[in-house]
């Protein structure tokens, strides 16, 4: 029907409470077999996130120091 093509399906108020679909046995077995590799990747991601946060804080600190030393240099960081 034409209206179905252009109108979005409305979800019920409780739709967000529905669980995620279950995975199959094959996918479950793959995850079990690769769990060490998956955990290693997760640890790497967390470490990169930690470094990013630390480096972002360092950039802000350096910018603030620069502004204290050279108040007219604000345009450099924009």
Buried (B, 14 or more C-beta within 10 A) or exposed (E): EEEEEEEEEEEEEEEEEEEEEEEEEEEEEEEEEEEEEEEEEEEEEEEEEEEEEEEEEEEEEEBEEBBEEEEEEEEEEE
